Amino acid sequence: MTGLGDRILGLGLLVLAVAYGWVAQQWPEPFGGAEAVGPETFPTILSVVLVVGSLYLMVRHRFHPGDCRFICDFGAVVLRRASHG
């Protein structure tokens, strides 16, 4: 695909992933109380994977192979900030 086609497909998949993740969170609480792993866990994991894949489709033509260092550093900063809340 072309760069523009990839971005359009990525945007469509991102909208689908967000909608799917939102609907997955709307499942009713299972009989017997809330649990850590419920019926919404697997669809939520799928939506997160789809968000990551769609973001990759949208930005992969912007970076060159030498930019991997920047991406890895940025990912490390984001993970560090997320883990420290």
MMTF fields as JSON, N, C-alpha, C and O atoms, coordinates in Angstrom:
{
  "mmtfVersion": "1.0.0",
  "mmtfProducer": "UNKNOWN",
  "numBonds": 339,
  "numAtoms": 340,
  "numGroups": 85,
  "numChains": 1,
  "numModels": 1,
  "chainsPerModel": [1],
  "groupsPerChain": [85],
  "chainIdList": ["A"],
  "bondAtomList": [4, 2, 8, 6, 12, 10, 16, 14, 20, 18, 24, 22, 28, 26, 32, 30, 36, 34, 40, 38, 44, 42, 48, 46, 52, 50, 56, 54, 60, 58, 64, 62, 68, 66, 72, 70, 76, 74, 80, 78, 84, 82, 88, 86, 92, 90, 96, 94, 100, 98, 104, 102, 108, 106, 112, 110, 116, 114, 120, 118, 124, 122, 128, 126, 132, 130, 136, 134, 140, 138, 144, 142, 148, 146, 152, 150, 156, 154, 160, 158, 164, 162, 168, 166, 172, 170, 176, 174, 180, 178, 184, 182, 188, 186, 192, 190, 196, 194, 200, 198, 204, 202, 208, 206, 212, 210, 216, 214, 220, 218, 224, 222, 228, 226, 232, 230, 236, 234, 240, 238, 244, 242, 248, 246, 252, 250, 256, 254, 260, 258, 264, 262, 268, 266, 272, 270, 276, 274, 280, 278, 284, 282, 288, 286, 292, 290, 296, 294, 300, 298, 304, 302, 308, 306, 312, 310, 316, 314, 320, 318, 324, 322, 328, 326, 332, 330, 336, 334],
  "bondOrderList": [1, 1, 1, 1, 1, 1, 1, 1, 1, 1, 1, 1, 1, 1, 1, 1, 1, 1, 1, 1, 1, 1, 1, 1, 1, 1, 1, 1, 1, 1, 1, 1, 1, 1, 1, 1, 1, 1, 1, 1, 1, 1, 1, 1, 1, 1, 1, 1, 1, 1, 1, 1, 1, 1, 1, 1, 1, 1, 1, 1, 1, 1, 1, 1, 1, 1, 1, 1, 1, 1, 1, 1, 1, 1, 1, 1, 1, 1, 1, 1, 1, 1, 1, 1],
  "groupList": [{"groupName": "MET", "atomNameList": ["N", "CA", "C", "O"], "elementList": ["N", "C", "C", "O"], "formalChargeList": [0, 0, 0, 0], "bondAtomList": [1, 0, 2, 1, 3, 2], "bondOrderList": [1, 1, 2], "singleLetterCode": "M", "chemCompType": "L-PEPTIDE LINKING"}, {"groupName": "THR", "atomNameList": ["N", "CA", "C", "O"], "elementList": ["N", "C", "C", "O"], "formalChargeList": [0, 0, 0, 0], "bondAtomList": [1, 0, 2, 1, 3, 2], "bondOrderList": [1, 1, 2], "singleLetterCode": "T", "chemCompType": "L-PEPTIDE LINKING"}, {"groupName": "GLY", "atomNameList": ["N", "CA", "C", "O"], "elementList": ["N", "C", "C", "O"], "formalChargeList": [0, 0, 0, 0], "bondAtomList": [1, 0, 2, 1, 3, 2], "bondOrderList": [1, 1, 2], "singleLetterCode": "G", "chemCompType": "PEPTIDE LINKING"}, {"groupName": "LEU", "atomNameList": ["N", "CA", "C", "O"], "elementList": ["N", "C", "C", "O"], "formalChargeList": [0, 0, 0, 0], "bondAtomList": [1, 0, 2, 1, 3, 2], "bondOrderList": [1, 1, 2], "singleLetterCode": "L", "chemCompType": "L-PEPTIDE LINKING"}, {"groupName": "ASP", "atomNameList": ["N", "CA", "C", "O"], "elementList": ["N", "C", "C", "O"], "formalChargeList": [0, 0, 0, 0], "bondAtomList": [1, 0, 2, 1, 3, 2], "bondOrderList": [1, 1, 2], "singleLetterCode": "D", "chemCompType": "L-PEPTIDE LINKING"}, {"groupName": "ARG", "atomNameList": ["N", "CA", "C", "O"], "elementList": ["N", "C", "C", "O"], "formalChargeList": [0, 0, 0, 0], "bondAtomList": [1, 0, 2, 1, 3, 2], "bondOrderList": [1, 1, 2], "singleLetterCode": "R", "chemCompType": "L-PEPTIDE LINKING"}, {"groupName": "ILE", "atomNameList": ["N", "CA", "C", "O"], "elementList": ["N", "C", "C", "O"], "formalChargeList": [0, 0, 0, 0], "bondAtomList": [1, 0, 2, 1, 3, 2], "bondOrderList": [1, 1, 2], "singleLetterCode": "I", "chemCompType": "L-PEPTIDE LINKING"}, {"groupName": "VAL", "atomNameList": ["N", "CA", "C", "O"], "elementList": ["N", "C", "C", "O"], "formalChargeList": [0, 0, 0, 0], "bondAtomList": [1, 0, 2, 1, 3, 2], "bondOrderList": [1, 1, 2], "singleLetterCode": "V", "chemCompType": "L-PEPTIDE LINKING"}, {"groupName": "ALA", "atomNameList": ["N", "CA", "C", "O"], "elementList": ["N", "C", "C", "O"], "formalChargeList": [0, 0, 0, 0], "bondAtomList": [1, 0, 2, 1, 3, 2], "bondOrderList": [1, 1, 2], "singleLetterCode": "A", "chemCompType": "L-PEPTIDE LINKING"}, {"groupName": "TYR", "atomNameList": ["N", "CA", "C", "O"], "elementList": ["N", "C", "C", "O"], "formalChargeList": [0, 0, 0, 0], "bondAtomList": [1, 0, 2, 1, 3, 2], "bondOrderList": [1, 1, 2], "singleLetterCode": "Y", "chemCompType": "L-PEPTIDE LINKING"}, {"groupName": "TRP", "atomNameList": ["N", "CA", "C", "O"], "elementList": ["N", "C", "C", "O"], "formalChargeList": [0, 0, 0, 0], "bondAtomList": [1, 0, 2, 1, 3, 2], "bondOrderList": [1, 1, 2], "singleLetterCode": "W", "chemCompType": "L-PEPTIDE LINKING"}, {"groupName": "GLN", "atomNameList": ["N", "CA", "C", "O"], "elementList": ["N", "C", "C", "O"], "formalChargeList": [0, 0, 0, 0], "bondAtomList": [1, 0, 2, 1, 3, 2], "bondOrderList": [1, 1, 2], "singleLetterCode": "Q", "chemCompType": "L-PEPTIDE LINKING"}, {"groupName": "PRO", "atomNameList": ["N", "CA", "C", "O"], "elementList": ["N", "C", "C", "O"], "formalChargeList": [0, 0, 0, 0], "bondAtomList": [1, 0, 2, 1, 3, 2], "bondOrderList": [1, 1, 2], "singleLetterCode": "P", "chemCompType": "L-PEPTIDE LINKING"}, {"groupName": "GLU", "atomNameList": ["N", "CA", "C", "O"], "elementList": ["N", "C", "C", "O"], "formalChargeList": [0, 0, 0, 0], "bondAtomList": [1, 0, 2, 1, 3, 2], "bondOrderList": [1, 1, 2], "singleLetterCode": "E", "chemCompType": "L-PEPTIDE LINKING"}, {"groupName": "PHE", "atomNameList": ["N", "CA", "C", "O"], "elementList": ["N", "C", "C", "O"], "formalChargeList": [0, 0, 0, 0], "bondAtomList": [1, 0, 2, 1, 3, 2], "bondOrderList": [1, 1, 2], "singleLetterCode": "F", "chemCompType": "L-PEPTIDE LINKING"}, {"groupName": "SER", "atomNameList": ["N", "CA", "C", "O"], "elementList": ["N", "C", "C", "O"], "formalChargeList": [0, 0, 0, 0], "bondAtomList": [1, 0, 2, 1, 3, 2], "bondOrderList": [1, 1, 2], "singleLetterCode": "S", "chemCompType": "L-PEPTIDE LINKING"}, {"groupName": "HIS", "atomNameList": ["N", "CA", "C", "O"], "elementList": ["N", "C", "C", "O"], "formalChargeList": [0, 0, 0, 0], "bondAtomList": [1, 0, 2, 1, 3, 2], "bondOrderList": [1, 1, 2], "singleLetterCode": "H", "chemCompType": "L-PEPTIDE LINKING"}, {"groupName": "CYS", "atomNameList": ["N", "CA", "C", "O"], "elementList": ["N", "C", "C", "O"], "formalChargeList": [0, 0, 0, 0], "bondAtomList": [1, 0, 2, 1, 3, 2], "bondOrderList": [1, 1, 2], "singleLetterCode": "C", "chemCompType": "L-PEPTIDE LINKING"}],
  "groupTypeList": [0, 1, 2, 3, 2, 4, 5, 6, 3, 2, 3, 2, 3, 3, 7, 3, 8, 7, 8, 9, 2, 10, 7, 8, 11, 11, 10, 12, 13, 12, 14, 2, 2, 8, 13, 8, 7, 2, 12, 13, 1, 14, 12, 1, 6, 3, 15, 7, 7, 3, 7, 7, 2, 15, 3, 9, 3, 0, 7, 5, 16, 5, 14, 16, 12, 2, 4, 17, 5, 14, 6, 17, 4, 14, 2, 8, 7, 7, 3, 5, 5, 8, 15, 16, 2],
  "groupIdList": [1, 2, 3, 4, 5, 6, 7, 8, 9, 10, 11, 12, 13, 14, 15, 16, 17, 18, 19, 20, 21, 22, 23, 24, 25, 26, 27, 28, 29, 30, 31, 32, 33, 34, 35, 36, 37, 38, 39, 40, 41, 42, 43, 44, 45, 46, 47, 48, 49, 50, 51, 52, 53, 54, 55, 56, 57, 58, 59, 60, 61, 62, 63, 64, 65, 66, 67, 68, 69, 70, 71, 72, 73, 74, 75, 76, 77, 78, 79, 80, 81, 82, 83, 84, 85],
  "secStructList": [7, 7, 2, 2, 2, 2, 2, 2, 2, 2, 2, 2, 2, 2, 2, 2, 2, 2, 2, 2, 2, 2, 2, 2, 6, 6, 1, 7, 7, 7, 6, 6, 1, 7, 7, 1, 1, 7, 6, 6, 2, 2, 2, 2, 2, 2, 2, 2, 2, 2, 2, 2, 2, 2, 2, 2, 2, 2, 2, 6, 6, 6, 7, 7, 4, 4, 4, 2, 2, 2, 2, 2, 2, 2, 2, 2, 2, 2, 2, 2, 2, 2, 2, 6, 7],
  "xCoordList": [0.836, 0.0, 0.881, 2.068, 0.259, 0.969, 0.973, 0.274, 1.766, 1.809, 0.457, 0.045, -0.244, -1.547, -2.57, -3.404, -2.501, -3.423, -3.229, -4.194, -1.975, -1.683, -2.229, -2.762, -2.096, -2.598, -4.114, -4.675, -4.782, -6.241, -6.709, -7.633, -6.072, -6.409, -6.124, -6.925, -5.005, -4.658, -5.677, -6.044, -6.139, -7.149, -8.461, -9.096, -8.863, -10.088, -9.98, -10.919, -8.841, -8.634, -8.559, -8.988, -8.018, -7.954, -9.361, -9.662, -10.211, -11.601, -12.299, -13.021, -12.081, -12.666, -12.161, -12.943, -10.877, -10.287, -10.828, -11.132, -10.951, -11.474, -12.933, -13.336, -13.721, -15.125, -15.236, -16.059, -14.418, -14.444, -14.036, -14.641, -13.007, -12.573, -13.622, -13.82, -14.301, -15.349, -16.521, -17.049, -16.926, -18.028, -17.629, -18.462, -16.362, -15.9, -16.011, -16.234, -15.858, -15.965, -17.412, -17.654, -18.364, -19.771, -20.43, -21.622, -19.664, -20.227, -20.707, -20.054, -21.835, -22.309, -21.399, -20.693, -21.438, -20.638, -21.13, -22.338, -20.213, -20.633, -21.327, -21.118, -22.153, -22.855, -21.842, -20.934, -21.98, -21.068, -20.077, -19.223, -20.156, -19.276, -18.196, -17.987, -17.532, -16.468, -15.209, -14.869, -14.537, -13.278, -12.214, -12.528, -10.969, -9.883, -9.924, -9.669, -10.242, -10.343, -11.793, -12.283, -12.453, -13.861, -14.092, -13.143, -15.338, -15.645, -15.124, -15.092, -14.721, -14.233, -12.725, -12.195, -12.028, -10.565, -10.024, -9.2, -10.465, -9.931, -10.252, -9.353, -11.499, -11.746, -10.933, -10.55, -10.665, -9.856, -8.42, -7.812, -7.878, -6.528, -6.48, -5.521, -7.503, -7.548, -7.596, -6.947, -8.359, -8.449, -7.125, -6.764, -6.396, -5.086, -4.112, -3.361, -4.12, -3.245, -3.617, -2.736, -4.909, -5.358, -4.988, -4.655, -5.037, -4.609, -3.127, -2.727, -2.311, -0.863, -0.58, 0.237, -1.246, -1.045, -1.49, -0.823, -2.599, -3.085, -2.189, -1.954, -1.687, -0.745, 0.537, 1.113, 0.981, 2.171, 1.93, 2.798, 0.75, 0.445, 0.458, 0.878, 0.001, -0.084, 1.268, 1.45, 2.217, 3.477, 4.687, 5.785, 4.549, 5.745, 6.469, 7.667, 5.812, 6.486, 7.163, 7.868, 6.966, 7.557, 8.986, 9.746, 9.362, 10.665, 11.564, 11.101, 12.837, 13.844, 14.488, 14.364, 15.172, 15.761, 16.67, 16.778, 17.329, 18.208, 17.463, 18.069, 16.149, 15.356, 14.924, 14.215, 15.329, 14.915, 15.37, 14.668, 16.517, 17.024, 16.068, 15.797, 15.556, 14.605, 13.319, 12.787, 12.824, 11.573, 11.747, 10.868, 12.862, 13.109, 13.245, 12.726, 13.937, 14.073, 12.722, 12.41, 11.928, 10.61, 9.72, 9.006, 9.756, 8.981, 9.405, 8.571, 10.711, 11.203, 10.719, 10.359, 10.709, 10.224, 8.74, 8.309, 7.956, 6.521, 6.257, 5.418, 6.954, 6.758, 7.184, 6.532, 8.275, 8.747, 7.73, 7.45, 7.181, 6.193, 4.898, 4.257, 4.511, 3.273, 3.432, 2.477, 4.621, 4.811, 4.883, 4.571, 5.292, 5.376, 4.109, 4.005, 3.14, 1.824, 1.843, 0.797],
  "yCoordList": [-1.179, 0.0, 1.242, 1.205, 2.313, 3.584, 4.12, 3.604, 5.161, 5.767, 6.318, 6.163, 6.965, 7.524, 6.422, 6.531, 5.363, 4.236, 3.56, 3.166, 3.43, 2.85, 3.714, 3.204, 5.021, 5.934, 5.892, 5.926, 5.819, 5.752, 4.434, 4.422, 3.325, 2.035, 2.034, 1.518, 2.599, 2.683, 3.489, 3.114, 4.591, 5.41, 4.648, 4.699, 3.947, 3.146, 2.053, 1.825, 1.379, 0.339, 0.91, 0.259, 2.122, 2.768, 3.081, 2.859, 3.59, 3.86, 2.558, 2.511, 1.508, 0.202, -0.324, -0.85, -0.19, -0.69, 0.056, -0.555, 1.372, 2.149, 1.783, 1.623, 1.652, 1.267, -0.135, -0.373, -1.053, -2.429, -2.484, -3.205, -1.718, -1.675, -1.057, -1.514, -0.021, 0.62, -0.331, -0.426, -1.034, -1.996, -3.14, -3.65, -3.551, -4.64, -4.266, -5.134, -2.993, -2.549, -2.452, -2.255, -2.583, -2.449, -3.78, -3.813, -4.876, -6.172, -6.112, -5.496, -6.741, -6.726, -7.55, -8.454, -7.217, -7.941, -9.384, -9.62, -10.351, -11.754, -12.102, -11.458, -13.136, -13.604, -14.059, -14.826, -13.611, -14.004, -12.914, -13.129, -11.766, -10.663, -10.399, -11.168, -9.309, -8.892, -9.717, -10.055, -10.026, -10.761, -9.979, -9.076, -10.322, -9.635, -9.927, -9.043, -11.16, -11.548, -11.926, -12.95, -11.09, -11.317, -11.457, -11.663, -11.349, -11.539, -10.413, -10.56, -9.301, -8.197, -8.233, -7.409, -9.144, -9.147, -9.451, -8.693, -10.535, -10.909, -9.869, -9.504, -9.368, -8.31, -7.048, -6.36, -6.735, -5.56, -5.762, -4.841, -6.955, -7.256, -7.161, -6.626, -7.673, -7.584, -6.135, -5.778, -5.306, -3.905, -3.183, -2.332, -3.503, -2.883, -3.289, -2.453, -4.558, -5.025, -4.339, -3.963, -4.172, -3.51, -2.029, -1.483, -1.374, 0.034, 0.152, 1.036, -0.729, -0.679, -0.92, -0.219, -1.898, -2.181, -1.043, -0.731, -0.427, 0.68, 1.905, 2.609, 2.166, 3.28, 3.024, 3.945, 1.777, 1.43, 1.699, 2.239, 1.32, 1.569, 3.058, 3.458, 3.87, 5.3, 6.006, 7.023, 5.505, 6.234, 5.541, 6.093, 4.386, 3.662, 4.318, 4.085, 5.119, 5.774, 7.076, 7.678, 7.512, 8.764, 8.577, 9.544, 7.387, 7.163, 6.387, 5.594, 6.631, 5.912, 4.883, 4.992, 3.889, 2.849, 3.392, 2.761, 4.532, 5.095, 5.735, 6.087, 5.891, 6.531, 5.56, 5.958, 4.324, 3.327, 3.718, 3.456, 4.333, 4.739, 5.725, 5.614, 6.687, 7.656, 6.97, 7.274, 6.053, 5.367, 4.531, 4.523, 3.834, 3.02, 3.885, 3.531, 5.015, 5.92, 6.504, 6.603, 6.888, 7.441, 6.395, 6.715, 5.157, 4.087, 3.819, 3.548, 3.897, 3.685, 4.785, 4.515, 6.029, 7.141, 6.986, 7.215, 6.599, 6.424, 5.304, 5.457, 4.187, 3.074, 3.445, 3.054, 4.197, 4.609, 5.528, 5.385, 6.467, 7.386, 6.661, 6.979, 5.686, 4.945, 4.058, 3.869, 3.518, 2.633, 3.403, 2.855, 4.673, 5.471, 6.257, 6.956, 6.134, 6.725, 8.175, 8.799],
  "zCoordList": [0.0, 0.0, 0.0, 0.324, -0.369, -0.328, 1.088, 1.959, 1.317, 2.639, 3.05, 4.2, 2.112, 2.426, 2.676, 3.575, 1.878, 2.074, 3.419, 4.074, 3.825, 5.142, 6.265, 7.251, 6.113, 7.156, 7.243, 8.338, 6.096, 6.099, 6.716, 7.53, 6.331, 6.924, 8.417, 9.197, 8.824, 10.243, 11.024, 12.138, 10.454, 11.117, 11.269, 12.322, 10.22, 10.301, 11.35, 12.113, 11.392, 12.392, 13.797, 14.75, 13.942, 15.249, 15.762, 16.935, 14.889, 15.28, 15.673, 16.669, 14.891, 15.205, 16.54, 17.331, 16.799, 18.05, 19.257, 20.282, 19.144, 20.271, 20.53, 21.682, 19.474, 19.645, 20.24, 21.124, 19.764, 20.269, 21.743, 22.536, 22.097, 23.497, 24.394, 25.52, 23.914, 24.707, 24.926, 26.034, 23.87, 24.001, 24.919, 25.667, 24.872, 25.736, 27.203, 28.046, 27.519, 28.915, 29.389, 30.58, 28.492, 28.851, 29.225, 29.528, 29.205, 29.583, 31.031, 31.874, 31.324, 32.714, 33.625, 33.179, 34.882, 35.866, 35.951, 35.99, 35.981, 36.021, 37.339, 38.367, 37.271, 38.459, 39.494, 39.174, 40.694, 41.757, 42.111, 42.972, 41.486, 41.855, 40.829, 39.89, 41.037, 40.12, 40.359, 41.492, 39.272, 39.346, 38.597, 37.821, 38.826, 38.134, 36.633, 35.814, 36.284, 34.88, 34.624, 35.099, 33.874, 33.585, 32.095, 31.339, 31.661, 30.244, 29.351, 28.129, 29.943, 29.117, 28.916, 28.171, 29.545, 29.501, 28.104, 27.593, 27.481, 26.175, 25.102, 24.344, 25.0, 24.008, 24.268, 23.322, 25.516, 25.833, 25.359, 24.814, 25.561, 25.085, 23.561, 23.006, 22.885, 21.426, 20.955, 19.972, 21.65, 21.238, 21.437, 20.625, 22.498, 22.721, 21.618, 21.115, 21.242, 20.158, 18.848, 18.075, 18.595, 17.376, 17.38, 16.328, 18.522, 18.614, 18.291, 17.534, 18.858, 18.598, 17.116, 16.517, 16.529, 15.104, 14.208, 13.222, 14.536, 13.706, 13.84, 12.859, 15.044, 15.207, 14.429, 13.851, 14.417, 13.629, 12.141, 11.455, 11.648, 10.239, 9.916, 8.83, 10.851, 10.584, 10.653, 9.985, 11.434, 11.606, 11.005, 11.081, 10.425, 9.992, 8.831, 8.669, 8.02, 6.909, 7.315, 6.505, 8.527, 8.986, 9.483, 9.525, 9.852, 10.458, 9.51, 8.69, 9.64, 8.874, 9.797, 11.017, 9.24, 10.098, 11.194, 12.245, 11.0, 12.009, 13.164, 14.176, 13.023, 14.064, 15.163, 16.087, 15.082, 16.075, 17.473, 18.45, 17.575, 18.889, 19.555, 20.75, 18.79, 19.316, 19.761, 20.829, 18.951, 19.276, 20.54, 21.402, 20.658, 21.849, 23.099, 24.158, 22.981, 24.124, 24.525, 25.712, 23.536, 23.816, 24.491, 25.441, 24.011, 24.63, 26.059, 26.922, 26.31, 27.676, 28.61, 29.756, 28.123, 28.946, 29.251, 30.381, 28.246, 28.445, 29.442, 30.33, 29.313, 30.256, 31.665, 32.634, 31.791, 33.109, 33.785, 34.976, 33.022, 33.589, 33.938, 34.94, 33.112, 33.387, 34.619, 35.372, 34.828, 35.981, 37.293, 38.35, 37.237, 38.462, 38.742, 39.75, 37.83, 38.045, 38.103, 38.28]
}
